[in-house]
C-alpha cells in the first residue's frame, strides 16, 4: 500500500494504491474522488471537459454535496464544500488502506453558512472495492440542519446496455415528470433523461452491464438513493460534459435529502457508500 501526492489534471491530489493494482485518486479540491481503478479498468466517470481550475465544481468522480442538496435552499447548488480546498488529516494515523481529508469552518464558509463544523472524507480501498465515508461534526453549541450526498458518477460502457437492479418496490419521485409513485420495474433502463429520488432500499443495488457487475451499498443514515443520467438533450446543454457524455455515465448517489439531519451541538453524523466488483 502506498500514498502519493501528485497533480491530477492540474489539481493537487492524493493517490492510494494497493499491491494488487487497485488505486484511488482524491483531489484536495472538494475532497473529490476523481478516479477508482479496479480489475484493470476505470470505474468512475470524469468528464474530459470538467473544469479543473481549483474553484469550480468538477463534473464527475464523487462530489460531496453539503450542507444542501441541489437547489433545495438558499446556498449555492449542492452546497459549498465541493468548491473548497480540504487538507490531509493530521494527528491520527489512518488505517493502512485508508486516506482522509478534512475541512473546518472558516471565513469562506461562514460568509454563506454561519455554523461551526468539521467535515471528513475517509476513503478505504480494498481489492475490488471502495468505501467512501463522510462524517460531519457540529463543533459549536447551537444545533443546525443539513442535507448531504455522495454524488457518485459511475463509468459505464454504454448507457443503453446498462440495467440497475434493486429498486423495485421503492417509493420514487420522478423529477423529470414531477411524479410520485412506487417503482414497479425489476430493473431500471435508461433511454432518455432520468432523474429520480428513491427511498433507499434495505438491500444493495447491482449495476449490470456486459463488462461485469458492480454492487452498490450505502449506510442506513442515507435515507435516499438518487439515480441520474442527463440523456442526450441535457448533455448537449452542459458545457462541462461532452455531447455524448451521457452514454458513458450513470450517477447512483447515497443521499440524505428529504428529511434533513438535525445535528445538536457536539454531535456527529456519518454516512458511507461502498462500491464492489462482483
N, C-alpha and C positions, 0 to 999 in steps of 0.2 A: 504494500500500500504506500502511495506517495501523494503529497500535496505540493503543488507547484503554483507559484504566482506567474501570471502571464498576461499578455494583451490578447483579447479575442475581438477581432474586427475593430480594433482601436480602443476597446474598453478594458480597464483593469479587471482581472478576474482570477479566480482560483480554480485549479483543476485537481480533482481527486481521482486517482487511478488505482485499479486493483491488478495484481499479477495475472489474473485470468483474462485481462484485456478490457474489462468494463471501465468506463470513465464518465465523469460528470463535470461540467464546467458551469460555474456560478459567477455572474458579474457582481462587482461591488455596487454598481448602479441598480438600485431596487432589490438587491439580493435575488436577482432573477436568474433562475436556472436557464441556461441557453442551449445546452447540449447534454444528451444522455446516450452514450453508445453502449450497446449490449448485444451479444450474439452476432457481432461483426457488422452491425448496422446502426444508423442514427434513428432514435426512437421519438424524438421531439421535432416539431416543425418550427423553424425560424425563418421568417420571410427574408429573402435576399434583398428586399427593399426596405427592411426595417431601419428606423432612424437610430443610429448608434452614436449619438452626439454627447451622451452623458447628461442630458437634460430631459429629453423626450421619453415618452413611453415606448417600449420596444415591442414590436409586433411579433410575437412568437415565444417559444420557450414556456416558462411558467411565471407570468406576472403575479405579484401579490396584490390583491385588492384589499385595502384597509384605509380608513375606517368606514368606507362607503362602497357599496356595490353599484356599478354602472352610474346612472344619474339619479339614483333614488336618494336625493338630499341636496344640500347646498354646496358641497365640496366639488372639486374637480372630478371628472369621471373616474370611477374606481378608486377614489381617494388620492393620497399623495405619496405613500411610501414607495411605490414603484418608480418614482421620479427622483428619489434622493439617494445620496451615497451612504451605504452601510459600511460597517467596519468588521474585520475579523474579530471573533470573540476572544477576549483576553481573560486570564485569571482562572480559567478552568480547562483542564485537559479534555479534549473531545475523545470519544471512543476511537479506536484505530481506523474504523471505516467511515468516520464522520467528518464533516466540516460545518462550521456555524458562523453566521454573520448576525450582527446586532445593530439596532437603531434606537436611539433615545430621542425623546422630545428635545427641541431646541428652538432657536429663533425662527427658523424656516417653518417648523410645524405649528408653533404657537401663533404664528401670523394668520393661520387659516383654521386652526383647531386648538382651542385653549386648554389642553389637558396634558397631564404628566403621564408618560408611558415608557415602557421598554418593549421592543419587538425583537423577536429572534426567529431566524430561519435556520433549521438544522437539517442537513441532508445526509442520509445514511445510504451507503452503497454496498450492495452485496452482489455476487454473481447472479445476473439475470433479474435483479430487482433494484428499485429505487424508492426510498421513502422520504417524503418531504414533510417536515413538521414545523408548524407555525405557532409560536407562542406569544401571547400578549400579557404583559403585567401592567396593572394600574399602580403606578408608583406614587400617586397622590393620595389624598384622603377623601376626596369627593367622588361619588360614583359617576360613571358615564356609559353611554351606549354606543355600539358599533356593529357594523356588518363586515364580513370578510369572505375571501375566496382565494383558492389556488386555481388560477385561470389557465389550466394546462392545455397547451396546443400539442396534440399528438400527430406525428407524421404518419400518413397513410400512403399506400402505393397509388391508389386511385379511388376516390370517394364513391364512385358508382359500384365498386366491388366490395364495399365495407358494410358490415352489419354490427350493430351494438345490441347485445343481449343483456337482459336482467332488469328492465324497467317495466315489464308488463305488470299491470295492476297498480302502478304508482299514480298518484294524483299529479296532473300535468297542467301547467299554464303555458299555452302556446302563445308566445309573444308576437309572432308574425300575424296571427289571426285574432289576437286578444280573446282567446277562448280557453275555458277551463273544463277539463274532463279527465276521466280515468284512461290511462294508456292501455289499449287493448292488444297492441301488436306484440308478439313474442320477440321480435327483433326490429330495431329501427333501421330504416334505409334512407338514403339521402340523395334526392334528385333535384332539389331546389333549396332556397334559403330555409334554414332550420334554426330556430331559436326558442328553446323551451326550458322551463324550470320545473324539475320534478321533485316531489317528496322523496328523499333518499331512501332506497330500499335497504332492508336489513342485511342483504347478502351482496356480494360483489358483482361487478359488471364484467362482460367479456367483449372485447373489440376483436372481431373475427375478420380476417382478410386472407387472400390466397397465400401470402407470405408467412402467415402464422397468427397466433392468438396472443392478445395482451390482456391480462387480468388487471382490474382497476378496483381498489377498495378505498374506503375513507372512514374516518372516525365518526362515531355517533354524534359528536359535537357539531359536525357539519350536517345540518338537517335537510339540505337540498343538494341536488346534483343538477348542474346546468349543462346542456348539450347545445353546441352552436357550430354551424357551418354557414358562411355568408352566401353561398351559392354564386352563380355566375354574375348576376346583375350587380349585387352589392360589392363583390370582389373587384369588379371593374371600376367602382367608385372610390375605393380605398387607395390612397396614394402610396401607402407603405406596404401594399400587398400586390403581387403580380396579378394580372387579369385572370390567369388560370390557377392562382394560389389556392383557391377553394378546393381544387381537385386533390390536393396533397396534404390536407389538414382536417382535423376534427377536434374541437375543444370539448373535453369532458372535465368539468370543474367540480371540485369539492367546495361547498359554499354554505354560509350561514347568513341568509338574507331576509327571509320572510318575517322572522321574529328576531330582531336584533338582540345581541348579548347585552345584558345589564351587568357591568363589572364594577363591583364595590372597591373602595379604596384598599389597596394592599392585596387584592385578589388577582388570580391568574386564570387565563383561558388558553386552551391548546386544541389544535386540530391537526390532522395529518391526511395525506393521500399517499397510497402505495401503488406502484406500477410493477407488474411482474410478468416476465415472459413465460408462457406455458411450456 
